[in-house]
Amino acid sequence: MPSDLPKPPDVVCNGLRKVFGHGAQQVEALASTDVTFASGTTTALVGPSGCGKSTLLRMVAGLETPTEGSVLIAGESPRMTSKKGTLSVAFQDPSLLPWRTVRSNVALARKLAGQPADKTAVDDLIARVGLAGFEDKRPAALSGGMRQRAAIARCLATRPNLLLLDEPFGAVDELTRRRLNLELPRLWEKPGATTLLVTHSVSEAVLLSDRILVLSARPATIVADIDVALERPRTARMIDSAAFRQVEHEVSEILFDNKGAGRRFAAE
């Protein structure tokens, strides 16, 4: 990790619980959960649709208020961490501002985080996600995969040490998704960011993470905590290895055995 970057934080969730609605309309999305995401690691959250994965991620981001419990990021609240510009979130929808160019969209992240403008750094990041030559193009001129690359560049522009990814490649075609899975993680792995990834793809979880948490159907509880002891950097060849397939099979089996929770999943 470069010496000028702050140490990636531990993320500690204590008794974290989320209930939506009131009275008879209450829906418990996340049961009381204690979990720590270790500094500098990538953790994937997998589970059935609607089980509370994104809710957990949004509480870590400070975008949802816990019904009970707390989230501490290096001992501070998500709101305080966000104010420092050291936390970034990427969603399935790139949500680029259509009237801004790629360069302007990426640079805006630094402005909103109170960081000084740095055209050189912004253009370098755009080039690193494979968009050199498209700096002055607007989102309408880009393909879905290119817009997702721009969104990732925007997410990384503030040099966050906590990165929260909610299905960031879910809106692109399978070929583009595989390419992004292989090319883009090096941008956050090299500086050693603490990363949480929500995904519906078992193979994506194995490829990108150091650890996989399998969540149950709603209300979500952690039913398995799986170590992914595969070498980095992860490569396309690794996907066909016995070690990769073994982890993939383990995760898939837990999903299917957890009272049918895995019916919407396939090891892609």
C-alpha positions, 0 to 999 in steps of 0.5 A, spaced: 500 500 500 502 506 498 505 510 504 501 516 503 494 512 503 491 511 510 491 504 513 484 501 510 479 500 516 476 494 520 469 495 519 465 492 525 458 491 526 455 489 533 448 487 533 446 490 527 439 489 525 434 492 520 426 492 520 422 496 515 415 499 516 411 499 522 406 495 526 403 489 522 407 492 516 413 490 519 418 486 515 425 484 518 430 485 513 436 483 517 436 479 524 441 481 529 448 480 526 455 481 529 461 481 523 467 484 522 470 485 515 478 485 516 482 491 514 484 490 506 480 484 505 475 483 500 468 480 502 463 478 498 455 477 500 451 472 497 444 470 498 437 469 495 434 475 492 431 480 497 434 477 503 438 483 506 445 483 502 444 490 500 441 493 506 447 490 510 451 494 505 447 500 505 447 500 513 455 500 512 455 506 507 450 510 512 445 510 507 440 506 511 439 507 519 440 501 523 434 499 527 438 496 532 446 495 533 451 499 530 457 500 525 464 502 526 469 504 521 476 504 524 472 506 530 468 512 527 460 512 524 459 511 517 457 518 516 464 521 519 467 516 514 463 519 508 465 526 510 472 524 510 471 522 502 475 515 504 468 511 503 465 510 496 459 506 493 458 503 486 451 500 485 449 496 479 446 503 475 452 507 474 448 513 475 452 518 471 450 525 470 448 525 463 450 532 461 457 531 464 463 528 460 466 522 463 472 526 465 467 531 469 463 525 472 469 522 475 472 529 477 465 531 480 467 525 486 473 529 488 469 535 488 464 532 492 469 529 497 472 536 498 478 534 495 482 538 490 481 538 482 487 533 479 486 533 472 492 528 471 490 523 476 483 523 473 485 522 466 490 517 469 484 513 472 480 513 466 485 510 462 486 505 467 479 503 466 480 502 459 477 509 457 482 513 454 480 517 448 473 517 451 474 523 456 470 528 453 464 523 451 458 523 455 454 517 457 449 517 452 455 515 447 458 509 451 456 502 451 453 499 458 460 496 460 464 503 458 459 507 463 460 501 468 468 503 467 466 510 468 462 509 474 468 505 477 473 510 475 468 515 479 468 511 485 475 510 485 477 517 484 477 519 491 482 514 493 477 511 498 480 506 503 473 503 504 469 500 497 462 498 497 460 495 491 453 493 490 452 488 484 457 493 480 457 489 474 450 486 474 447 491 468 452 488 463 452 482 458 456 476 461 462 477 456 463 484 459 462 482 466 467 477 466 472 482 462 471 487 468 471 482 473 478 480 471 481 487 469 478 492 474 479 489 481 487 490 481 485 498 481 482 497 488 486 491 490 493 494 489 492 500 494 489 495 499 482 497 500 477 494 505 472 492 500 465 489 501 461 486 494 454 484 494 453 479 488 448 474 485 454 470 481 457 465 485 463 465 480 464 472 481 464 472 489 469 466 488 473 470 483 473 477 487 473 475 494 478 473 500 472 471 504 464 469 502 459 470 507 452 466 505 446 469 508 439 466 509 433 468 506 429 474 510 431 476 515 438 475 513 443 471 518 450 469 516 449 461 515 456 460 512 463 464 512 468 461 507 475 463 506 477 463 499 485 461 499 486 462 492 492 466 489 492 473 487 492 476 482 486 472 480 486 470 472 481 467 467 485 460 467 484 460 475 476 459 473 477 452 471 482 450 476 480 445 481 481 449 487 476 455 484 471 449 482 471 446 489 470 453 493 464 455 488 461 448 489 462 449 497 458 456 496 453 453 491 451 447 496 450 451 502 445 456 498 441 450 495 441 446 502 439 452 506 432 451 505 432 452 498 435 459 499 439 457 493 434 456 487 435 463 484 443 461 484 447 458 479 455 457 479 456 461 473 
